[in-house]
């Protein structure tokens, strides 16, 4: 391990725009997208980095938090519906 390098062995470079990717050497440098970059520009940077073979140290999550919340609420609704159906079946048996 060398000083000043990320544990992966790459030199860490913070980028804020898509144009900053043109200054990156994919063999020796990896990028960290600045926290001020929005989701749209972050997605565009991720696509361009993938095309150039540049490693991103803080990549986009596979599922957005909003989508996770929607999926979770759908699951709880489904579970509630199933529980209601089971209750109705038990009442019919009685």
C-alpha positions as CSV (number, residue, x, y, z in Angstrom):
1,X,0.0,0.0,0.0
2,X,1.4,3.4,-0.9
3,X,0.6,6.8,0.6
4,X,-1.8,9.0,-1.3
5,X,-3.5,6.1,-3.1
6,X,-6.9,4.5,-2.6
7,X,-6.8,1.0,-1.1
8,X,-7.6,-0.3,-4.6
9,X,-4.2,1.0,-5.8
10,X,-5.6,3.9,-7.9
11,X,-4.9,7.6,-7.4
12,X,-8.2,9.2,-6.4
13,X,-9.5,12.1,-8.5
14,X,-12.6,14.1,-7.7
15,X,-14.7,15.1,-10.7
16,X,-17.6,17.4,-11.0
17,X,-18.4,17.4,-14.8
18,X,-18.4,14.9,-17.6
19,X,-15.5,16.9,-19.2
20,X,-13.3,16.1,-16.2
21,X,-13.3,12.4,-17.3
22,X,-11.2,13.4,-20.4
23,X,-8.3,14.2,-18.0
24,X,-8.3,10.8,-16.3
25,X,-5.8,8.0,-17.0
26,X,-7.9,4.7,-16.5
27,X,-4.7,2.7,-15.8
28,X,-3.6,4.7,-12.8
29,X,-6.5,6.9,-11.7
30,X,-10.0,6.2,-10.3
31,X,-12.7,8.9,-9.9
32,X,-14.9,9.9,-7.1
33,X,-17.9,11.9,-8.1
34,X,-18.3,15.1,-6.0
35,X,-21.3,15.0,-3.6
36,X,-22.7,18.2,-5.2
37,X,-23.3,16.4,-8.5
38,X,-27.0,15.6,-9.1
39,X,-28.5,12.3,-10.2
40,X,-28.8,13.1,-13.9
41,X,-25.2,14.3,-14.3
42,X,-24.0,11.4,-12.0
43,X,-25.7,8.9,-14.4
44,X,-24.2,10.6,-17.4
45,X,-20.7,10.5,-15.8
46,X,-21.2,6.8,-14.9
47,X,-22.1,6.0,-18.5
48,X,-19.1,7.9,-20.0
49,X,-16.8,6.4,-17.4
50,X,-18.0,2.9,-18.3
51,X,-17.3,3.6,-22.0
52,X,-13.7,4.8,-21.2
53,X,-13.0,2.0,-18.7
54,X,-12.6,4.4,-15.7
55,X,-13.3,3.0,-12.3
56,X,-15.8,4.9,-10.1
57,X,-15.2,4.7,-6.4
58,X,-18.7,5.9,-5.4
59,X,-21.0,4.5,-8.1
60,X,-24.7,4.9,-8.5
61,X,-26.8,2.6,-6.4
62,X,-28.6,0.0,-8.4
63,X,-32.0,1.0,-7.0
64,X,-32.9,4.5,-6.1
65,X,-34.2,5.1,-2.6
66,X,-37.6,6.3,-3.9
67,X,-37.9,3.0,-5.8
68,X,-37.0,1.0,-2.7
69,X,-39.7,2.8,-0.7
70,X,-42.3,2.2,-3.4
71,X,-41.3,-1.5,-3.5
72,X,-41.5,-1.8,0.2
73,X,-44.9,-0.1,0.4
74,X,-46.1,-2.5,-2.4
75,X,-44.8,-5.5,-0.4
76,X,-46.5,-4.4,2.7
77,X,-49.8,-3.8,0.8
78,X,-49.5,-7.3,-0.7
79,X,-48.8,-8.8,2.7
80,X,-51.8,-7.0,4.2
81,X,-54.0,-8.3,1.4
82,X,-52.8,-11.8,1.9
83,X,-53.4,-11.6,5.6
84,X,-57.0,-10.3,5.0
85,X,-57.6,-13.2,2.6
86,X,-56.4,-15.8,5.1
87,X,-58.6,-14.2,7.8
88,X,-61.6,-14.5,5.5
89,X,-60.8,-18.2,4.7
90,X,-60.6,-18.9,8.4
91,X,-63.9,-17.3,9.1
92,X,-65.5,-19.3,6.3
93,X,-64.2,-22.5,7.8
94,X,-65.6,-21.7,11.2
